[in-house]
Amino acid sequence: MKHWLIVLCALFSVQSASANSANAFDHSVWNTLLQQNVVLLGGGKASQVDYQGVANNKASLNTYLKTLENVSQSEFDGWPKDDQLAFLINAYNAWTVDLILTKWPDLKSIKDLGSFFSSPWSKAFIPLLGEMRSLDDIEHTLIRGSDRYQDPRIHFAVNCASIGCPALANQAFQGDNVDRLLETQTQLFLADSSRNRLNGKTLELSSIFKWYREDFEKGWKGYTSLDAFIRHYASFMSLSDSVKAALDNKKADIEFLDYDWALNKSP
């Protein structure tokens, strides 16, 4: 119970800071869309998106995307690092929602928007920072490929519109909340037993940890192994002392769960 009080307090403080502090870029339009159309489940461990609700207010989404498009590379480079990261996370998530709406409601998965030759993430349809980019460009080049950020928690913030994804937060990232919101989203994701759980003595983890394992082993907070990263969040997964000891000794039995690519739509 203590840990959930901490998470709830963090969520409240993030919302308060976002409302009251100055940031390099105004994400308030996106914040309103998220609060109106993202349904949190299990106290925020998962979420569903009311895509029809966003479609009904497409003008607001278009307005927000246009403000993102109007930011130049030089303007972006002049911002503090936290404002840059918040901008890129929000851009990824907002354009993912926009991509879903191109075929809504006639799709069951974001993968329906790809083809045999091209994934939906490789489509260059996003005018951002002076270039036409893909979702892959934002995540793997601008965020993961940059030496500016090096934070594995971004994997619990960028949302691929699928049930297997970490929850889409119902608030926008901002420069003054990005670290706290990344931490909260990480804690909530690891506490979700449908995505990460202990089965007997085996840790069953989301495939995110398999696909991006290297990101969790690059030394963030001093952690150079996936075992060490998971050990850091052991309390949120309610791990036993024996499993924590196995993680400490890098001897934990870890398996990866299948990913659910079904659309994270609200009923």
Buried (B, 14 or more C-beta within 10 A) or exposed (E): EEEBEBBEEBBEBBBEBBEEEEBBBEBBBBBBBBEBBBBBBEEBBBBBBBBBBBBEBEEBBEEBBEBBEEBEEEEBEEBEEBBBBBBBBBBBBBBBBBBBBEEBEEBEBBBBBBEEEEBBBEBEEBBBBEEEBBBBBBBBEBBBEBEEBEBBBBBBBBBBBBBBBBBBBBBBBBBBBBBBBBBBBBBBBBBBBBBBBBEEEEBBBBBBBBEBBEBBBEEBEEBEBBBBBBBBBBBBBEBEEEBBEBBEEEEBEBEBBEBBBBBBBBE
